[in-house]
């Protein structure tokens, strides 16, 4: 459950339960400190976003409708 997300896209509890499988959560990925590439995280997320629907279609038989990622605002 993520109330801000659900409110933003207009999902009530029943809708969220029916459609939550269509949401892909990218909790984190690691970029080692010695790697110095401008906008690398954005580049990676962009590539993943383009590739993900086709990969999920092949693996699971459907395409997700939402990709979400979170930042620990206390740390960054």
N, C-alpha and C positions, 0 to 999 in steps of 0.2 A: 504494500500500500504506500502510495506517495501522494498525499493530499494535494500539494501544489500542482503536480502533473495532472492528476485526475480532474481537478477543478479547471485547469487551463484548457484541457481538451474536451471538457463537458461530460465526463464519465461519472455516472452514479455508481453505487456499489454493484448492482447487478450487471451493468455494462462492463465495468472493470473486470469482474470475474469472468465474463464471457469473452473478453478481448485481450486479456493480459498476455496471452501467448503471442500476440502480435507485436509486443514491445521487446526490443533487445536492449539489455542493460550492459553498458561498458563501464564496469566499476573502476578499473584502473589499468594502466600499462606502465611499464618501467622503461625509462630512458636513463641510462647510466650517466653519472656526472661528467665523465670524460668525453661524452658525445656532444659536440658543439655544432648544431645545424640550426640555422635560423628557421623559426616556425615549424620545427619538426613535428611537434604534437599535432598541430593543425593539419599538416600534410598527411600524417598517418591516419587521422580520423577521416579525412577526405577520401583517401584511398579505400579504407574499410567501408565507408558509407556507400561508395559506388559498387563495390564487389559483393557486399553482404546479401542483397536481395536474391541474386542468382545462386549464390552458395546455399542459402536457406531453401530456395525452391528445390534444388537438387537433393538436399539432405532431408528436408522435412515435408516437402510437398506444398509449401505456401511461402509467401513473401511477407516479412514483417512490414508494419506501417509506421513504426516509430523507433528511432534509435536514441537512447538517452545516455548521457555520461555525466558524472558528478565530479565536482572539485571540492576538496576539503578546504572550505574557505578560511578556516582558522589557521591553516598551514600555508596557503598561497594567496 
